[in-house]
Amino acid sequence: MQAAAVPVSTDDVPAAAAPRQRLAASPFVKWAGGKGQLLSQLDPFFPPDGTYHRYFEPFLGGGAVFFHLQPQRAVLSDLNEELINAYEVIRDHLDELLASLSRHQPTEEHYYFVRNLQPSELTKVRRASRFIYLNKWCYNGLYRVNSKGQFNVPRGRYKTPPRVFDPANLKSVSQLLQHAHIGVESYDSALSKAGPGDFVYLDPPYQPLSATANFTRYTKDSFEESDQVQLAQALHDLDRRGARFLLNNHDTLLLRRLYQGFNLSVATANRMINSRADRRGGVAELIVTNYPPPGEI
Protein backbone atom coordinates (compact mmCIF):
# COMPACT_ATOMS: atom_id res chain seq x y z
CA MET A 1 0.00 0.00 0.00
CA GLN A 2 1.26 3.45 -0.88
CA ALA A 3 2.32 5.54 2.08
CA ALA A 4 0.36 8.69 2.81
CA ALA A 5 2.05 11.91 1.78
CA VAL A 6 3.73 13.89 4.52
CA PRO A 7 4.66 17.57 4.51
CA VAL A 8 7.89 18.34 2.73
CA SER A 9 10.54 19.41 5.22
CA THR A 10 14.05 20.72 4.78
CA ASP A 11 14.97 18.90 7.98
CA ASP A 12 15.21 15.54 6.19
CA VAL A 13 18.70 16.28 4.91
CA PRO A 14 21.72 17.76 6.69
CA ALA A 15 22.46 21.33 5.59
CA ALA A 16 24.74 21.34 2.56
CA ALA A 17 28.09 23.06 2.66
CA ALA A 18 29.17 25.72 0.21
CA PRO A 19 29.49 24.54 -3.41
CA ARG A 20 32.33 22.05 -3.57
CA GLN A 21 34.65 20.81 -6.25
CA ARG A 22 33.53 17.61 -7.95
CA LEU A 23 35.06 14.49 -6.47
CA ALA A 24 36.32 11.43 -8.34
CA ALA A 25 33.83 9.00 -6.78
CA SER A 26 32.27 5.84 -8.19
CA PRO A 27 30.26 2.86 -6.88
CA PHE A 28 32.13 0.83 -4.27
CA VAL A 29 30.12 -2.34 -5.01
CA LYS A 30 29.21 -4.26 -8.14
CA TRP A 31 25.45 -4.19 -8.60
CA ALA A 32 23.10 -5.92 -11.03
CA GLY A 33 21.64 -3.30 -13.34
CA GLY A 34 24.11 -0.63 -12.22
CA LYS A 35 23.81 2.51 -14.31
CA GLY A 36 27.50 3.23 -14.92
CA GLN A 37 27.28 2.12 -18.54
CA LEU A 38 24.13 4.19 -19.18
CA LEU A 39 25.31 7.50 -17.73
CA SER A 40 26.27 8.99 -21.08
CA GLN A 41 22.76 8.24 -22.41
CA LEU A 42 20.99 9.37 -19.25
CA ASP A 43 22.97 12.56 -18.74
CA PRO A 44 20.97 14.73 -21.16
CA PHE A 45 17.76 13.77 -19.34
CA PHE A 46 18.81 14.89 -15.86
CA PRO A 47 17.58 18.32 -14.72
CA PRO A 48 20.46 20.83 -14.73
CA ASP A 49 22.41 21.14 -11.52
CA GLY A 50 20.97 23.81 -9.26
CA THR A 51 17.42 23.52 -10.64
CA TYR A 52 16.18 21.19 -7.89
CA HIS A 53 16.14 21.47 -4.11
CA ARG A 54 16.72 17.88 -3.00
CA TYR A 55 17.74 14.68 -4.79
CA PHE A 56 15.93 11.44 -3.90
CA GLU A 57 17.07 7.95 -4.86
CA PRO A 58 14.81 5.29 -3.26
CA PHE A 59 16.35 2.26 -5.05
CA LEU A 60 19.94 3.17 -4.27
CA GLY A 61 21.90 0.06 -5.28
CA GLY A 62 25.42 0.97 -6.41
CA GLY A 63 24.54 4.67 -6.54
CA ALA A 64 26.16 5.39 -9.93
CA VAL A 65 23.75 8.25 -10.69
CA PHE A 66 24.23 9.82 -7.24
CA PHE A 67 28.02 9.74 -7.66
CA HIS A 68 27.65 11.21 -11.15
CA LEU A 69 25.31 14.07 -10.18
CA GLN A 70 26.86 14.74 -6.74
CA PRO A 71 23.85 16.74 -5.50
CA GLN A 72 24.24 19.10 -2.56
CA ARG A 73 21.26 17.63 -0.68
CA ALA A 74 20.32 13.96 -1.04
CA VAL A 75 17.87 11.46 0.46
CA LEU A 76 19.22 7.97 -0.28
CA SER A 77 17.37 4.79 0.61
CA ASP A 78 16.96 1.11 -0.17
CA LEU A 79 15.33 -1.92 1.46
CA ASN A 80 18.62 -3.82 1.44
CA GLU A 81 19.82 -3.48 5.04
CA GLU A 82 23.35 -4.71 4.30
CA LEU A 83 23.78 -2.18 1.51
CA ILE A 84 22.49 0.75 3.56
CA ASN A 85 24.66 -0.24 6.51
CA ALA A 86 27.70 -0.14 4.21
CA TYR A 87 26.83 3.39 3.04
CA GLU A 88 26.38 4.54 6.63
CA VAL A 89 29.67 3.01 7.78
CA ILE A 90 31.57 4.59 4.87
CA ARG A 91 30.10 7.94 5.85
CA ASP A 92 30.60 7.64 9.61
CA HIS A 93 33.39 5.09 10.32
CA LEU A 94 35.65 5.07 7.28
CA ASP A 95 39.00 4.53 9.03
CA GLU A 96 37.70 1.53 10.97
CA LEU A 97 36.20 0.08 7.79
CA LEU A 98 39.45 0.44 5.83
CA ALA A 99 41.29 -1.40 8.60
CA SER A 100 38.75 -4.23 8.57
CA LEU A 101 38.74 -4.55 4.77
CA SER A 102 42.53 -4.84 4.72
CA ARG A 103 42.35 -8.00 6.84
CA HIS A 104 40.35 -10.05 4.31
CA GLN A 105 42.03 -12.90 2.42
CA PRO A 106 41.57 -14.00 -1.21
CA THR A 107 41.15 -17.73 -0.45
CA GLU A 108 38.06 -19.80 -1.09
CA GLU A 109 38.10 -21.00 2.52
CA HIS A 110 38.01 -17.40 3.77
CA TYR A 111 35.14 -16.52 1.40
CA TYR A 112 32.85 -19.23 2.76
CA PHE A 113 33.90 -18.50 6.33
CA VAL A 114 32.89 -14.86 5.84
CA ARG A 115 29.69 -15.81 4.00
CA ASN A 116 28.62 -18.02 6.91
CA LEU A 117 28.98 -15.20 9.45
CA GLN A 118 25.66 -13.88 10.71
CA PRO A 119 25.37 -10.13 10.03
CA SER A 120 23.18 -9.67 13.10
CA GLU A 121 26.04 -10.86 15.30
CA LEU A 122 28.60 -8.41 13.87
CA THR A 123 29.37 -4.78 14.59
CA LYS A 124 28.25 -2.26 11.97
CA VAL A 125 31.83 -1.96 10.69
CA ARG A 126 32.47 -5.71 10.41
CA ARG A 127 29.06 -6.14 8.81
CA ALA A 128 29.90 -3.57 6.14
CA SER A 129 33.33 -5.13 5.62
CA ARG A 130 31.72 -8.56 5.12
CA PHE A 131 29.23 -7.15 2.63
CA ILE A 132 31.84 -5.37 0.49
CA TYR A 133 34.23 -8.35 0.52
CA LEU A 134 31.51 -10.84 -0.51
CA ASN A 135 30.26 -8.48 -3.20
CA LYS A 136 33.67 -8.31 -4.87
CA TRP A 137 34.45 -12.03 -4.65
CA CYS A 138 31.03 -13.58 -5.31
CA TYR A 139 29.95 -14.89 -8.70
CA ASN A 140 29.46 -12.06 -11.21
CA GLY A 141 28.90 -9.47 -8.49
CA LEU A 142 25.42 -10.91 -8.02
CA TYR A 143 23.60 -9.94 -4.84
CA ARG A 144 20.98 -12.59 -4.09
CA VAL A 145 19.39 -13.82 -0.89
CA ASN A 146 17.09 -16.74 -0.16
CA SER A 147 13.62 -16.52 1.42
CA LYS A 148 15.24 -16.25 4.86
CA GLY A 149 17.31 -13.26 3.78
CA GLN A 150 20.59 -15.21 3.76
CA PHE A 151 23.21 -14.33 1.15
CA ASN A 152 23.73 -17.51 -0.88
CA VAL A 153 25.87 -16.64 -3.91
CA PRO A 154 28.91 -18.92 -4.50
CA ARG A 155 32.42 -17.60 -4.85
CA GLY A 156 33.34 -16.48 -8.34
CA ARG A 157 36.29 -17.80 -10.31
CA TYR A 158 38.52 -14.93 -11.37
CA LYS A 159 41.71 -15.13 -13.43
CA THR A 160 42.80 -11.89 -11.78
CA PRO A 161 41.83 -11.48 -8.11
CA PRO A 162 39.31 -8.64 -7.77
CA ARG A 163 40.27 -5.50 -5.91
CA VAL A 164 38.08 -5.55 -2.82
CA PHE A 165 38.36 -1.82 -2.09
CA ASP A 166 39.97 1.38 -3.29
CA PRO A 167 40.88 3.61 -0.31
CA ALA A 168 40.96 6.80 -2.39
CA ASN A 169 37.52 6.11 -3.85
CA LEU A 170 36.03 5.26 -0.46
CA LYS A 171 37.36 8.54 0.93
CA SER A 172 35.66 10.46 -1.89
CA VAL A 173 32.45 8.47 -1.37
CA SER A 174 32.58 9.28 2.35
CA GLN A 175 32.93 12.99 1.60
CA LEU A 176 29.93 12.98 -0.75
CA LEU A 177 27.80 11.17 1.82
CA GLN A 178 28.44 13.70 4.60
CA HIS A 179 25.44 15.78 3.50
CA ALA A 180 23.10 12.90 2.67
CA HIS A 181 20.31 11.32 4.66
CA ILE A 182 20.70 7.52 4.33
CA GLY A 183 18.18 4.96 5.53
CA VAL A 184 16.47 1.59 5.09
CA GLU A 185 13.11 2.64 3.71
CA SER A 186 10.48 1.49 1.24
CA TYR A 187 10.19 3.49 -1.96
CA ASP A 188 6.65 4.65 -1.15
CA SER A 189 7.73 5.98 2.22
CA ALA A 190 10.65 7.82 0.61
CA LEU A 191 8.50 9.23 -2.19
CA SER A 192 5.95 10.56 0.30
CA LYS A 193 8.59 13.07 1.45
CA ALA A 194 9.28 14.53 -2.01
CA GLY A 195 7.43 17.52 -3.35
CA PRO A 196 7.77 20.69 -5.45
CA GLY A 197 11.36 21.54 -6.25
CA ASP A 198 12.66 17.99 -5.68
CA PHE A 199 14.08 15.54 -8.23
CA VAL A 200 13.66 11.78 -7.86
CA TYR A 201 15.71 9.20 -9.73
CA LEU A 202 14.32 5.65 -9.72
CA ASP A 203 16.08 2.44 -10.74
CA PRO A 204 13.70 -0.24 -9.41
CA PRO A 205 14.06 -4.02 -9.85
CA TYR A 206 13.36 -4.51 -13.53
CA GLN A 207 10.27 -6.00 -15.13
CA PRO A 208 11.47 -9.40 -16.50
CA LEU A 209 11.73 -9.68 -20.27
CA SER A 210 10.86 -13.38 -20.11
CA ALA A 211 9.47 -15.96 -17.69
CA THR A 212 13.01 -17.25 -17.00
CA ALA A 213 14.57 -13.83 -16.44
CA ASN A 214 13.01 -13.18 -13.06
CA PHE A 215 16.01 -11.76 -11.17
CA THR A 216 14.36 -9.57 -8.55
CA ARG A 217 15.50 -11.00 -5.21
CA TYR A 218 17.76 -8.23 -3.94
CA THR A 219 16.05 -8.63 -0.57
CA LYS A 220 14.10 -11.55 0.87
CA ASP A 221 10.97 -10.11 -0.78
CA SER A 222 10.92 -10.14 -4.58
CA PHE A 223 9.53 -7.33 -6.76
CA GLU A 224 6.51 -8.63 -8.67
CA GLU A 225 4.36 -7.25 -11.50
CA SER A 226 1.88 -5.93 -8.95
CA ASP A 227 4.74 -3.94 -7.40
CA GLN A 228 5.45 -2.35 -10.78
CA VAL A 229 1.80 -1.28 -10.94
CA GLN A 230 1.93 0.22 -7.44
CA LEU A 231 5.16 2.03 -8.25
CA ALA A 232 3.59 3.61 -11.33
CA GLN A 233 0.62 4.74 -9.22
CA ALA A 234 3.02 6.29 -6.70
CA LEU A 235 4.78 8.21 -9.50
CA HIS A 236 1.50 9.52 -10.85
CA ASP A 237 0.83 10.82 -7.34
CA LEU A 238 4.35 12.27 -7.13
CA ASP A 239 3.76 14.07 -10.42
CA ARG A 240 0.56 15.62 -9.06
CA ARG A 241 2.54 16.89 -6.06
CA GLY A 242 4.93 18.78 -8.34
CA ALA A 243 8.19 16.80 -8.04
CA ARG A 244 10.18 15.80 -11.10
CA PHE A 245 11.27 12.22 -11.67
CA LEU A 246 13.26 10.03 -14.03
CA LEU A 247 12.76 6.24 -14.04
CA ASN A 248 14.60 3.44 -15.83
CA ASN A 249 13.24 0.00 -16.59
CA HIS A 250 13.06 -2.57 -19.35
CA ASP A 251 11.13 -1.43 -22.41
CA THR A 252 8.04 -3.63 -22.11
CA LEU A 253 4.41 -3.25 -23.18
CA LEU A 254 3.29 -3.33 -19.54
CA LEU A 255 5.54 -0.44 -18.55
CA ARG A 256 4.62 1.61 -21.61
CA ARG A 257 0.99 1.20 -20.60
CA LEU A 258 1.65 2.07 -16.94
CA TYR A 259 3.54 5.25 -17.85
CA GLN A 260 1.33 6.36 -20.72
CA GLY A 261 1.05 10.15 -20.67
CA PHE A 262 4.62 10.70 -19.45
CA ASN A 263 7.64 11.28 -21.71
CA LEU A 264 9.08 7.96 -22.92
CA SER A 265 12.52 7.56 -24.49
CA VAL A 266 14.68 4.50 -25.19
CA ALA A 267 18.32 3.75 -24.39
CA THR A 268 20.39 0.61 -24.92
CA ALA A 269 22.17 -1.27 -22.15
CA ASN A 270 24.17 -4.48 -22.00
CA ARG A 271 22.78 -7.34 -19.96
CA MET A 272 25.76 -8.54 -17.93
CA ILE A 273 24.25 -11.14 -15.59
CA ASN A 274 23.50 -14.36 -17.45
CA SER A 275 24.95 -17.84 -17.07
CA ARG A 276 25.66 -17.86 -20.82
CA ALA A 277 27.95 -15.19 -22.23
CA ASP A 278 26.26 -15.37 -25.66
CA ARG A 279 23.03 -14.13 -24.04
CA ARG A 280 24.61 -10.99 -22.66
CA GLY A 281 23.96 -8.17 -25.07
CA GLY A 282 22.09 -5.01 -25.92
CA VAL A 283 18.70 -4.57 -24.29
CA ALA A 284 16.27 -1.69 -24.84
CA GLU A 285 15.72 0.37 -21.70
CA LEU A 286 12.82 2.73 -21.13
CA ILE A 287 13.52 6.22 -19.78
CA VAL A 288 10.42 7.78 -18.23
CA THR A 289 10.27 11.44 -17.19
CA ASN A 290 7.46 13.78 -16.18
CA TYR A 291 9.25 16.75 -17.72
CA PRO A 292 10.20 17.49 -21.35
CA PRO A 293 13.02 15.39 -22.85
CA PRO A 294 16.14 16.95 -24.41
CA GLY A 295 15.39 19.36 -27.22
CA GLU A 296 11.88 20.08 -25.97
CA ILE A 297 12.69 22.00 -22.79
C-alpha positions as a printed NumPy array, in Angstrom:
array([[  0.   ,   0.   ,   0.   ],
       [  1.26 ,   3.446,  -0.877],
       [  2.316,   5.543,   2.082],
       [  0.357,   8.689,   2.813],
       [  2.047,  11.91 ,   1.779],
       [  3.73 ,  13.888,   4.517],
       [  4.66 ,  17.572,   4.513],
       [  7.889,  18.345,   2.731],
       [ 10.542,  19.411,   5.219],
       [ 14.052,  20.723,   4.777],
       [ 14.975,  18.899,   7.98 ],
       [ 15.208,  15.541,   6.193],
       [ 18.697,  16.276,   4.908],
       [ 21.719,  17.764,   6.685],
       [ 22.457,  21.327,   5.59 ],
       [ 24.74 ,  21.344,   2.562],
       [ 28.091,  23.057,   2.659],
       [ 29.171,  25.723,   0.212],
       [ 29.487,  24.544,  -3.407],
       [ 32.33 ,  22.052,  -3.571],
       [ 34.647,  20.814,  -6.248],
       [ 33.528,  17.611,  -7.953],
       [ 35.06 ,  14.485,  -6.473],
       [ 36.319,  11.426,  -8.343],
       [ 33.832,   8.997,  -6.781],
       [ 32.274,   5.84 ,  -8.19 ],
       [ 30.259,   2.86 ,  -6.882],
       [ 32.135,   0.828,  -4.268],
       [ 30.118,  -2.342,  -5.012],
       [ 29.212,  -4.255,  -8.14 ],
       [ 25.451,  -4.193,  -8.601],
       [ 23.098,  -5.916, -11.025],
       [ 21.639,  -3.296, -13.339],
       [ 24.112,  -0.632, -12.22 ],
       [ 23.805,   2.513, -14.307],
       [ 27.498,   3.226, -14.92 ],
       [ 27.279,   2.117, -18.543],
       [ 24.135,   4.194, -19.176],
       [ 25.308,   7.501, -17.732],
       [ 26.268,   8.99 , -21.084],
       [ 22.759,   8.237, -22.413],
       [ 20.994,   9.374, -19.252],
       [ 22.974,  12.56 , -18.735],
       [ 20.97 ,  14.735, -21.164],
       [ 17.762,  13.77 , -19.342],
       [ 18.81 ,  14.888, -15.859],
       [ 17.576,  18.318, -14.719],
       [ 20.462,  20.829, -14.732],
       [ 22.408,  21.137, -11.516],
       [ 20.973,  23.815,  -9.264],
       [ 17.424,  23.523, -10.637],
       [ 16.177,  21.194,  -7.885],
       [ 16.143,  21.466,  -4.109],
       [ 16.716,  17.877,  -2.996],
       [ 17.742,  14.681,  -4.786],
       [ 15.932,  11.441,  -3.899],
       [ 17.066,   7.949,  -4.857],
       [ 14.808,   5.293,  -3.263],
       [ 16.346,   2.262,  -5.047],
       [ 19.94 ,   3.167,  -4.271],
       [ 21.904,   0.063,  -5.28 ],
       [ 25.416,   0.966,  -6.409],
       [ 24.542,   4.675,  -6.536],
       [ 26.158,   5.393,  -9.929],
       [ 23.752,   8.25 , -10.686],
       [ 24.233,   9.816,  -7.242],
       [ 28.021,   9.738,  -7.661],
       [ 27.648,  11.213, -11.147],
       [ 25.314,  14.074, -10.179],
       [ 26.86 ,  14.744,  -6.745],
       [ 23.845,  16.739,  -5.505],
       [ 24.235,  19.1  ,  -2.555],
       [ 21.256,  17.629,  -0.679],
       [ 20.318,  13.964,  -1.036],
       [ 17.875,  11.457,   0.461],
       [ 19.221,   7.969,  -0.284],
       [ 17.367,   4.789,   0.613],
       [ 16.961,   1.113,  -0.167],
       [ 15.332,  -1.918,   1.455],
       [ 18.619,  -3.825,   1.445],
       [ 19.818,  -3.478,   5.039],
       [ 23.35 ,  -4.706,   4.302],
       [ 23.778,  -2.179,   1.509],
       [ 22.492,   0.748,   3.557],
       [ 24.66 ,  -0.243,   6.515],
       [ 27.703,  -0.142,   4.209],
       [ 26.831,   3.391,   3.043],
       [ 26.379,   4.54 ,   6.634],
       [ 29.672,   3.012,   7.778],
       [ 31.571,   4.59 ,   4.868],
       [ 30.103,   7.945,   5.848],
       [ 30.597,   7.64 ,   9.614],
       [ 33.387,   5.094,  10.317],
       [ 35.648,   5.075,   7.276],
       [ 38.998,   4.528,   9.03 ],
       [ 37.698,   1.527,  10.965],
       [ 36.2  ,   0.075,   7.791],
       [ 39.445,   0.442,   5.834],
       [ 41.295,  -1.404,   8.6  ],
       [ 38.748,  -4.233,   8.572],
       [ 38.741,  -4.555,   4.77 ],
       [ 42.529,  -4.839,   4.722],
       [ 42.346,  -8.   ,   6.836],
       [ 40.354, -10.051,   4.31 ],
       [ 42.026, -12.903,   2.421],
       [ 41.565, -14.001,  -1.211],
       [ 41.149, -17.727,  -0.447],
       [ 38.056, -19.802,  -1.089],
       [ 38.096, -20.996,   2.521],
       [ 38.007, -17.402,   3.772],
       [ 35.144, -16.523,   1.399],
       [ 32.854, -19.233,   2.759],
       [ 33.904, -18.502,   6.33 ],
       [ 32.888, -14.862,   5.842],
       [ 29.691, -15.815,   3.997],
       [ 28.623, -18.018,   6.912],
       [ 28.984, -15.204,   9.446],
       [ 25.658, -13.883,  10.706],
       [ 25.374, -10.13 ,  10.035],
       [ 23.178,  -9.666,  13.103],
       [ 26.043, -10.857,  15.299],
       [ 28.598,  -8.407,  13.87 ],
       [ 29.375,  -4.78 ,  14.587],
       [ 28.252,  -2.258,  11.966],
       [ 31.831,  -1.955,  10.689],
       [ 32.468,  -5.713,  10.414],
       [ 29.058,  -6.144,   8.807],
       [ 29.905,  -3.57 ,   6.137],
       [ 33.329,  -5.133,   5.621],
       [ 31.724,  -8.557,   5.119],
       [ 29.225,  -7.147,   2.634],
       [ 31.842,  -5.375,   0.494],
       [ 34.226,  -8.354,   0.518],
       [ 31.513, -10.837,  -0.514],
       [ 30.257,  -8.476,  -3.202],
       [ 33.669,  -8.305,  -4.866],
       [ 34.447, -12.031,  -4.65 ],
       [ 31.03 , -13.581,  -5.306],
       [ 29.946, -14.894,  -8.696],
       [ 29.456, -12.055, -11.211],
       [ 28.904,  -9.473,  -8.487],
       [ 25.42 , -10.915,  -8.024],
       [ 23.598,  -9.942,  -4.839],
       [ 20.981, -12.587,  -4.088],
       [ 19.389, -13.824,  -0.895],
       [ 17.085, -16.736,  -0.156],
       [ 13.616, -16.516,   1.416],
       [ 15.242, -16.246,   4.86 ],
       [ 17.306, -13.258,   3.778],
       [ 20.586, -15.205,   3.762],
       [ 23.208, -14.325,   1.149],
       [ 23.73 , -17.51 ,  -0.882],
       [ 25.874, -16.638,  -3.91 ],
       [ 28.907, -18.924,  -4.502],
       [ 32.422, -17.603,  -4.849],
       [ 33.341, -16.475,  -8.338],
       [ 36.291, -17.799, -10.311],
       [ 38.525, -14.93 , -11.369],
       [ 41.707, -15.129, -13.432],
       [ 42.798, -11.891, -11.785],
       [ 41.825, -11.484,  -8.113],
       [ 39.312,  -8.644,  -7.772],
       [ 40.272,  -5.504,  -5.908],
       [ 38.083,  -5.546,  -2.822],
       [ 38.362,  -1.823,  -2.087],
       [ 39.971,   1.381,  -3.287],
       [ 40.884,   3.605,  -0.308],
       [ 40.957,   6.805,  -2.391],
       [ 37.517,   6.111,  -3.854],
       [ 36.031,   5.26 ,  -0.462],
       [ 37.358,   8.543,   0.93 ],
       [ 35.664,  10.464,  -1.887],
       [ 32.454,   8.471,  -1.369],
       [ 32.577,   9.28 ,   2.35 ],
       [ 32.926,  12.994,   1.601],
       [ 29.935,  12.979,  -0.747],
       [ 27.8  ,  11.171,   1.824],
       [ 28.437,  13.697,   4.595],
       [ 25.438,  15.781,   3.502],
       [ 23.102,  12.897,   2.666],
       [ 20.307,  11.322,   4.661],
       [ 20.696,   7.517,   4.329],
       [ 18.183,   4.955,   5.528],
       [ 16.474,   1.591,   5.094],
       [ 13.114,   2.636,   3.708],
       [ 10.478,   1.495,   1.243],
       [ 10.192,   3.494,  -1.957],
       [  6.648,   4.648,  -1.149],
       [  7.733,   5.985,   2.224],
       [ 10.654,   7.82 ,   0.608],
       [  8.504,   9.235,  -2.192],
       [  5.95 ,  10.561,   0.301],
       [  8.591,  13.069,   1.453],
       [  9.278,  14.527,  -2.006],
       [  7.431,  17.525,  -3.353],
       [  7.767,  20.686,  -5.453],
       [ 11.359,  21.536,  -6.251],
       [ 12.657,  17.994,  -5.682],
       [ 14.081,  15.539,  -8.229],
       [ 13.659,  11.781,  -7.863],
       [ 15.712,   9.196,  -9.73 ],
       [ 14.32 ,   5.645,  -9.721],
       [ 16.077,   2.441, -10.741],
       [ 13.704,  -0.242,  -9.409],
       [ 14.062,  -4.018,  -9.849],
       [ 13.364,  -4.514, -13.529],
       [ 10.275,  -5.996, -15.131],
       [ 11.468,  -9.397, -16.5  ],
       [ 11.731,  -9.681, -20.27 ],
       [ 10.858, -13.383, -20.112],
       [  9.474, -15.956, -17.695],
       [ 13.007, -17.254, -17.004],
       [ 14.575, -13.83 , -16.441],
       [ 13.014, -13.183, -13.065],
       [ 16.009, -11.758, -11.175],
       [ 14.365,  -9.573,  -8.555],
       [ 15.499, -10.998,  -5.211],
       [ 17.763,  -8.23 ,  -3.94 ],
       [ 16.053,  -8.626,  -0.575],
       [ 14.101, -11.551,   0.869],
       [ 10.969, -10.11 ,  -0.778],
       [ 10.923, -10.135,  -4.585],
       [  9.529,  -7.329,  -6.764],
       [  6.509,  -8.626,  -8.668],
       [  4.359,  -7.253, -11.496],
       [  1.876,  -5.926,  -8.946],
       [  4.737,  -3.937,  -7.4  ],
       [  5.45 ,  -2.353, -10.784],
       [  1.801,  -1.276, -10.94 ],
       [  1.928,   0.219,  -7.441],
       [  5.164,   2.034,  -8.246],
       [  3.585,   3.606, -11.328],
       [  0.622,   4.739,  -9.222],
       [  3.02 ,   6.294,  -6.705],
       [  4.782,   8.206,  -9.496],
       [  1.499,   9.521, -10.851],
       [  0.832,  10.825,  -7.338],
       [  4.354,  12.274,  -7.132],
       [  3.76 ,  14.072, -10.423],
       [  0.56 ,  15.62 ,  -9.061],
       [  2.539,  16.891,  -6.059],
       [  4.935,  18.776,  -8.342],
       [  8.188,  16.803,  -8.036],
       [ 10.183,  15.802, -11.1  ],
       [ 11.272,  12.216, -11.665],
       [ 13.264,  10.025, -14.026],
       [ 12.759,   6.244, -14.037],
       [ 14.605,   3.444, -15.827],
       [ 13.237,   0.   , -16.594],
       [ 13.058,  -2.573, -19.351],
       [ 11.134,  -1.431, -22.413],
       [  8.037,  -3.626, -22.106],
       [  4.411,  -3.25 , -23.175],
       [  3.285,  -3.331, -19.543],
       [  5.542,  -0.442, -18.552],
       [  4.624,   1.614, -21.611],
       [  0.992,   1.198, -20.602],
       [  1.649,   2.066, -16.939],
       [  3.543,   5.248, -17.854],
       [  1.329,   6.362, -20.717],
       [  1.054,  10.148, -20.672],
       [  4.619,  10.699, -19.454],
       [  7.636,  11.283, -21.709],
       [  9.078,   7.96 , -22.915],
       [ 12.519,   7.558, -24.488],
       [ 14.685,   4.502, -25.191],
       [ 18.323,   3.754, -24.39 ],
       [ 20.395,   0.608, -24.923],
       [ 22.173,  -1.268, -22.145],
       [ 24.175,  -4.479, -22.005],
       [ 22.776,  -7.335, -19.958],
       [ 25.765,  -8.538, -17.935],
       [ 24.245, -11.141, -15.592],
       [ 23.496, -14.361, -17.453],
       [ 24.946, -17.838, -17.07 ],
       [ 25.658, -17.86 , -20.818],
       [ 27.952, -15.192, -22.227],
       [ 26.259, -15.368, -25.655],
       [ 23.027, -14.13 , -24.043],
       [ 24.609, -10.993, -22.655],
       [ 23.962,  -8.173, -25.07 ],
       [ 22.091,  -5.007, -25.924],
       [ 18.695,  -4.574, -24.293],
       [ 16.272,  -1.692, -24.838],
       [ 15.715,   0.374, -21.696],
       [ 12.822,   2.729, -21.135],
       [ 13.516,   6.22 , -19.778],
       [ 10.417,   7.784, -18.232],
       [ 10.269,  11.439, -17.19 ],
       [  7.464,  13.779, -16.176],
       [  9.245,  16.749, -17.717],
       [ 10.202,  17.486, -21.349],
       [ 13.021,  15.387, -22.848],
       [ 16.144,  16.955, -24.41 ],
       [ 15.388,  19.358, -27.22 ],
       [ 11.876,  20.08 , -25.972],
       [ 12.686,  21.998, -22.789]])
